[in-house]
Amino acid sequence: MFEYAPAPESRSVVDIASSYGLFIDGSFDGGKDGDVFKTINPATEEVLAEVATAGPEDVDRAVAAARRAFGSWSALPGAERAKYLFRIARIIQERSRELAVLESLDNGKPIRDSRDVDLPLVAAHFFYYAGWADKLAYAGFGPDPRPLGVAAQVIPWNFPLLMLAWKVAPALATGNTVVLKPAETTPLSALFFADVCRQAELPPGVVNIVTGAGDTGAYLVAHPDVDKVAFTGSTEVGREIARTVSGTGKRLTLELGGKAANIVFDDAPIDQAVEGIVNGIFFNQGHVCCAGSRLLVQESLFEPLIDSLKRRMATLRVGDPLDKNTDIGAINSAAQLARIRELSEIGASEGAERWSPECPLPDRGFWFAPTIFTGVTQAHRIAREEIFGPVLSVLTFRTPDEAVAKANNTPYGLSAGVWTEKGSRILAVADRLRAGVVWANTFNKFDPASPFGGYKESGYGREGGRHGLEAYLA
Amino acid sequence: MPKTSKVVETATRLTVRKTYKLYIGGKFPRSESGRTFVADGDNVALASRKDARDAVLAARAAQPKWAGATAYNRGQVLYRVAEMLEARRAEFTALGVPADEVDAAVDRWVWYAGWSDKIAQVAGGANPVAGPFFNISAPEPTGVVAVVAPASLLGLVSVIAPAIVTGNTTVVLTAGPQVAITLAEVLATSDVPGGVVNLLTGRYAETAPWLASHDDVNALDLTGVDHPDLAAELERAAAGTLKRVIRPRTSPDFTADPGLRPMTALLETKTVWHPKGY
């Protein structure tokens, strides 16, 4: 492994205040009951800021502000709404270095990912949906599609600003107004986005940001004056939200968990496949709902592939998220680290063989070395449950039929990968995989024009592309 | 539904009556429970929880092959249903279905028959992503759909046809049992494979909760549920396995243009990426 000198990105480009209020009706204010929580840098456990907890009264105010703003926002000509979104996209591009550093500080993800993946995709998402705002009649949802009203949006901590973009951009383009709750452990980039909205002179109330934990989110999605609920997060919480919304007539889209199979046939280009496997499970510390967390290897390829994968894993650099050479950053929270550790220990105790490269980890902060388990069976919990960390379960298969059967043997259906040089096999396998996104000879690629979302218990509705408009149109 | 022209039984020849049974897996079994109920003078099978589960098994077993048939083939099958319904129109008018409703039901089968090989082009296509990738989205059937159907013939056709045209299979809880089972006879004499449509007569309030919570049902269409509280309860039960739920806010006008939603609500979008390069 090459030795690199430390190459830290400067954090002086971002100015984090010591405390943040809620963004309601175009301005920041403290929560009504004065409750706050701390958000920390998971790489150092240093407190970054105190953030207000939105209580019921605060959420009521935010929903009321969004309701008031809805009339004039939805009545704006689409071309004018588009220009606000184009402005937002431009401001995000202009401030992308600042926002990337902020995201890495609050989330723990490597600066290379926040700089090269998250922020470019955030800006692109706003650009993409900006262009739809005045073309909705051509989107295939009838000649005069109408917005739904106030959208309640609850997003996860793994891609904080990108998930915000996936939610806010299509909602605004279609003429809805939003109340968005970022995750408790990563509220900062959403609060900076509020400042982006201010710079763009977005009318007050069109975007409202309420911070807090699960209680705030539960109150928001149950709010009687909300017309639409959009949630990205765990399948368990998704089920609860579906129950809450039942019988209300609110529209609902859910983007939930996954346990994606990454299928490698014995004719696959091995070096590319190894890169794809590494990207599939170790990108973003494995905090990815569509992570390729089950590797299905054709039996004849097992040994050379695993040898090659281990060699590659030994070169992964785990550490300071702000270092430009870091491949794997910090686990987002102590709670998530505990879950990853627990499931990994269960994996070992159920009989799978655990392996990690030699990997010094920092003393402070939340860290987990990249890990693979071999000898995993379909009955093992690490083959069935979403770990949401840098942990790969390896299974084998002999025939394409067996690969497909094993890949589909899960209640989830978000994504899958296929590696083979044979085109007809790619198409046949892709046809039979019950998953919303299939990456063939690639993995973890995202684009605003490409619909994303799951089958089965991975949720319903699509985000991205023309399909993503439907969730916000009557 | 009142019958307008029941055949008069004379002393010279006793009419052979029809036994109204369930339609599961292409066969017409009695309810495993042995129960019947009287509907408009006929003893009709009263479907049980076990019948509903058997119907799900039949629907699941039929689903891969039906979805794997070519769209052209499914379109021909649906068109054949229209032909059979047209041929049997007198049976429906004898049951009291207005002639113009039978016409509309036939026409609806024809309309959906034509969609089979067009919906993928309208609902999917190539996505222009910012990179050297081939990227395409295509709709796929969501799987097994449980349907609480409206009583009318046109309503029944309007919930079944959009579900099956794209490759889903169905378990349909019907009101208006004579009309429903007569439609089953149409389906059985068309080329619809057994198990693609399963029809259960009886009380949907009794059977629907089992389908709403069933682990192997992918979607729930509540169009025929006329009690809001029951609809909400079924929707809540469906949340356990995150079923797709169709829940019209007001009772739909089945004579209107259905649009795409009855089909797209029961479709998944699959997006496939592949790199481009030499």
Contacts between the chains, C-beta under 8 A, distances in Angstrom:
chain1	res1	chain2	res2	distance
A	124	B	130	6.7
A	140	B	122	6.6
A	140	B	123	7.7
A	140	B	260	7.5
A	142	B	259	6.9
A	235	B	242	7.2
A	238	B	242	6.5
A	239	B	239	5.5
A	239	B	240	6.4
A	239	B	242	6.4
A	242	B	238	7.6
A	242	B	239	3.4
A	242	B	242	6.3
A	243	B	236	5.1
A	243	B	239	4.4
A	246	B	232	5.5
A	246	B	235	3.6
A	246	B	236	4.2
A	246	B	238	7.6
A	246	B	239	5.9
A	246	B	245	7.9
A	247	B	228	7.1
A	247	B	229	7.8
A	247	B	231	6.7
A	247	B	232	2.5
A	247	B	233	7.7
A	247	B	235	5.8
A	247	B	236	7.0
A	249	B	247	7.4
A	249	B	249	5.5
A	254	B	242	6.8
A	256	B	242	7.3
A	411	B	241	7.7
A	426	B	274	6.9
A	430	B	270	7.6
A	430	B	272	5.0
A	433	B	270	7.9
A	435	B	270	7.0
A	436	B	268	6.5
A	436	B	269	6.6
A	436	B	270	6.1
A	436	B	271	6.8
A	437	B	270	7.5
A	437	B	271	5.1
A	437	B	272	7.9
A	437	B	273	7.4
A	438	B	270	6.5
A	438	B	271	7.3
A	438	B	272	4.6
A	438	B	273	7.2
A	439	B	272	8.0
A	439	B	273	5.0
A	440	B	272	6.3
A	440	B	273	6.5
A	440	B	274	4.5
A	441	B	274	6.0
A	441	B	275	5.8
A	442	B	133	7.1
A	442	B	273	5.7
A	442	B	274	7.0
A	442	B	275	5.2
A	445	B	129	7.7
A	445	B	131	7.2
A	445	B	133	6.5
A	445	B	273	5.3
A	447	B	127	7.1
A	447	B	129	3.8
A	447	B	130	5.9
A	447	B	131	7.0
A	447	B	135	7.1
A	449	B	127	4.6
A	449	B	128	5.4
A	449	B	129	5.4
A	449	B	130	7.7
A	449	B	135	7.7
A	450	B	127	4.7
A	450	B	129	5.4
A	450	B	135	5.4
A	450	B	137	7.4
A	450	B	271	5.6
A	450	B	273	7.4
A	451	B	127	7.3
A	451	B	137	5.2
A	451	B	269	5.2
A	451	B	271	5.2
A	452	B	271	7.1
A	453	B	269	7.0
A	455	B	142	7.6
A	455	B	268	5.1
A	455	B	270	7.9
A	456	B	218	7.2
A	456	B	242	7.2
A	457	B	241	6.4
A	457	B	242	4.8
A	459	B	242	6.5
A	460	B	242	6.9
A	460	B	244	5.4
A	462	B	269	5.3
A	465	B	127	5.6
A	465	B	137	6.8
A	465	B	271	8.0
A	467	B	137	6.8
A	467	B	269	5.5
A	470	B	264	7.8
